Amino acid sequence: MKNKLIVMGAAGRMGSMIAALAEEEGFSLVAVADRAECLGSLTHWACLVGSEPEPMLAAHPQAVIIDFTAPEAALRTARLAARYGNPLVSGVTGLSAEQKRELERLAAQTPILWSPNMSLGVSVLSVILPRLARMLGPDYDLELVEIHHNKKKDAPSGTALRLAESMAEGRGWKLDEVACCRREGLTGERPSGQIGIQSVRGGDVAGVHTAYFIGQGERIEITHHAHSRENFARGALHAACWLIDMPSGKLYSLQDIFHDM
């Protein structure tokens, strides 16, 4: 029997692709949701369609949810998931620190996996970058540049922040204390205890992230290119399949899936 799936934000770029790949990845699509003004584009799905998630979760309390919406909408869905016991995979970006803490609290009631990027490659990068930062030491400056399509609403990207956070961890820093997302005018010399994070927007770029380790006479660049959103959609579905068998009690990340690899 196929696992049941509910897709939130199904009219969006990611949500529509996840819904389209659900059957191929072994899921039975039982419900899709989006804003009321978007429902006309969802009528072709042979499942429950609506703008309110609660009736969907009430009808399918064990179905796994995949949510690629916006922070406020995603938190509302997470609260309902905790109430009805639905596992939840969230790829929402732009969460505030308080919203992340609430997601952690809700994960004590139902299995929740949150990752701003559902790519296996990015997940592996977040494991490698701290080690590089430690091995190269303080003589190497750390920078990160990300490129996304011109429709993206948040900057820096959630992936850029997560990768920069992993670099900061390698130095024993807290990212919010060392991040520099803007340089303009007479900035003076670059402080050694800083991670620059710069955002570029244009065209239809699915996502490019480059981590720089810049020393005297040399530099290391590690770049991840996302060729299409299908990579992220399949990653989210893989995460959903894994999450179904996991207990509540912690906020999972994509790295938890691959920790034994």
N, C-alpha and C positions, 0 to 999 in steps of 0.2 A: 504494500500500500504506500502511495506517495505521501510525503509530508505536505501539510497544508501551508500555504503562503498567502500573506496579506501584504500588499505593496502600498505604502504611503507616498504621496507625491508622484503618482503613476503617470501624470501628464507631462512631467518634466523629462529632461534629457536622460538622467540616470534611471529614474523610475520606470519610464517606458521601455528602456532596454532590459531592465531586470525582469519586468513582466513578460517581455517577449522571449526571454531565455529560460523562464521558470520551468516549463515542461521539459525542455531539453536537459536541464540540470536535475531532473528528478522530483520536481515539486508539482503539486496541484494548486493552481492559482484559484483561490476561493473568494478574494475580494480585492478591489483596487479603490483608492481614494485620492481625492485632490480637492482644491477649492471649487466652490459651486460653479463659478464661471468657466471652469475647465472640464466639467463633466461631459460635455458634448463630444470631446475627443476620446472618451473612454467607453462609449457605448458598444464598441465592437468586441469587448472582452466578454466571454461567456461566464460571468461570475457576478457577484454582488458589487454594485457600483454606488458610490456616494461621497458626500463631503464630510460626514460625521463618522469618526472611527468607532465610537462606542458600540453601536449596533453590530458592527462587524466582529469586534472582539467578543461581544456577548454571544454571538452565534457560533464563533469558532474560538473558544477559550484556549485551546492548545496550539493554535496555528502560530507559526513564527512570523514575525513582522520584520520587514525591511523598510527603513525610513530614510529618505534623502530629501527632507523638506528644509525648513528653517528652524532656528533655535527654539522659538516660543512654541511653534506647532509640534516640534519633536518632543519637547518636554511634556506637553499635554498628552501626547500619545504614550510616552513612557509611564506617566502616572496611571493611565488606563491599563497599560500592559501589566504593571505591578498589581493592579486590582484584580484583573482577570487571569493572571498567570501565564500570559503570552511571552515566550522568548522574543527578544528584540535585538535586531542588528541595526545600529544607527551610524550613518555616514555623514551626519550633519556637521558642518563647519561653522566657525564663528561663535562657538559657545563661550560665555563668560566663565570666570572662575567659579562663581556661585552656581551657575547652571551645571557645570561639571560636577560640583560637589553634590548637587541634587541627584544627578544621574547615578553617582556612586551610592547614595542612600537608597535609591529605588532598586539598584542591583542586588540589594540584600533581600528583596522580595521576589524577584523573578530574574532569570538569566538575561543579562544585557551585555552586548559587545559593542563598544564604540571605537571607531577609528576614522580619522579625517581622510584617510586614503586606504582603499581596499586592495591595493596592489601588493603582490608577494614581493616584488623587487624593492619597493619602498620599505616594506616591513623588514627585509634583510638589511637594507641600508641603515635603518635606525638601530640595528644591533652592531654594525661595523663602525659607524662614525664615532661613538664614544671611545672605542678602543684606539682608533687613529688619533683622536685628540689627546688621549693619555700618552701614547707612545711617542708622538712628535713633541709634546711638551709646550711650554709657554713661549718658546721662540717662534712659533708658527701662529700667525694671525688666522682667525676663523671668520669666514664670510659665507653667505648663502644667497643665491639669486634664484627666483622662481618666475616662470612665464606661463600665463594662462590666456584663454580666449577673452575677447572684449565684452562678454556678457557676465563674467564672474563678478559677484557683488562684494566679496570680502577680500581684504588685503592686509597683511600677507596671507597667503593660503594656509589652511589648517595643516596641510602637509609640510609646508615650509616651517611653520612654528614647531611641529613635532620633530622634524629633523634637526632644527636649530637647538631644540631642547635636549635632544640626544647628544649633540656636540657639547653643550654646556655641561651635561652630566659627566662627560669625560674629563672635564676640568674641575669638577666639584662646584660648579656655579649654578645659580638659579637664573633661568632665562630672563625673567621679568626684571632682573637687576642689571643684566649686561646687554640686552638686545638694543640695537640701534637700527630703527626702521626708516630713518630719514637723515640725510646729510645735505646741508645747504649753507652757503656763505663761508665765512672764515671759521672753520670748525676746529682749527688747531691740529696738533699731531693726533694720530689715532691712538687711543688708549689700548694697552695690551689686554686688559680685561674686558673685551667687548666682542660681540658677535653682530656683524652687520647683516641685515636681512632686507633685500631689495626686491621689489615687485615690478614686473613688466606685463603689460596687457595689450593684446592685439589679435585680430583674426580669429581663427578657430582652433587655436592650440589647445590640445587636451590637457597638457601639463608637462612642464620641464622643470626639474629641480637640480641645481648644481651646488655642491658643497666644495668650498675652497679651503685649503690649508696652505697658507702662503708664508714661506720662510725666506731667509737670505740666500739668493742665488737659485732658488727652485720653488716650485709650487705643485701641489697635488690637486687635481680636479676630479670629482666623481659626479657624474651626471646620470640622472634617470629620465628617460623619455617615455611618456605614455603615448603610444601610437593611436589609440582610440579609447573611447569610454567602455568598450566591451570588456577590456581587461579588468576595470573596476567592478563592472556588473557581475562578472563571473566570480570575482573575489568575494563580493558580498554574498552571493548565493552559496559559495563554498563555506563562508563563515556561518551562514544560517544553518546549513546542514550540520556543521560541527556543534553549534550552540545548543541544538535541540537536546543533546544528551548530557549537557553540562549542568551542574547545580547552581543555584543562586548563591550569593554571598560575597561576590567581588565584581567589579566592573572589568570585564575582559577586554583585551585588545587583540588585534590581529597577530601580534607577536606570540600570544599564548598558544595559538594553533601550531606554531612552528618551533616551539621552544625545545623540542626534542630532536630537531633536525640537525 
